[in-house]
């Protein structure tokens, strides 16, 4: 069984560290507890930054897949 599509997707293409994480922090409360938020980012630092942010903020890192154009997409489940 696969997770449903994210409730919200942040397009952070072209934004460099720390902007994808700042956007994630700004928008996480816009999704309900239990829902997924996706961060689409072509910044290589996001691969480490998103899971680290989740650990520090008590959210669940849901892994990585790809947006329709192949850009990495990082999934975050809001827990709190």
N, C-alpha and C positions, 0 to 999 in steps of 0.2 A: 504494500500500500504506500502511495506517495503522498507527500504533503500537498495541501492545496496551493494554488498560486498565492503569492504574497498579496497582502491587503494594500500595500503601497510599495512603489519602486522609485528609488532615488537615482536620477541620472547624474552621475558624477564624472562622466567622461571628460577628460581634459583637465580635471582638477587634481592638483598635486597635494601631497601630505602637507598639512594636516586637514585640508578642506573636506575630503570624504568623511572623516571621523567627526568633524564639526557638524556637517550636515546630518549624519546619523544621529548624533546627540540632540540636535534641534528637532528631529522628526519622530523619534521613537515614541513619544507620548501621543502621537497622532494615530497610532494603531492600538487596538484593544489588547489587553493582556491575553496572551495565547496566540495572537496573530503573528504572521510573518511580515517583516519589512525586508526589502532587497536593496542592496547598494551595488549599482553597476559602476565599476571603476576600472580604468585602464592604468592606474597608478600601481606599480609593482609593490609599493609599500602597503597597500590595502590588504594584501594576502596575509600579512602578519598583524597589521593594525586592527582589523575588524575583530578577529578572535580575541586579541588582547583587550580591546575595549569591552567586549562582552564579559570576559572574566572580571574585569575591574568594576563593571557596573551591574553585575548580577543578572545578565541577560544570557540567553542560550544561543550559541553560535550554531547555525543550522547547516553549515558547509558551503561549498562553492559549486556553482554550475555556470552556465553561460547565457548571456542575453541572446536575442535572435541574431545579432550581428557578430557573435563570437566573443564579445568582450566579457571578461569575468564578472560574475554576479555573486555577491556574498549575502547569505541569508541569515537573518537575525530574528529569533522568536522573542517577543516581549514577555518577560516573566514578572516584572514588577513595575 
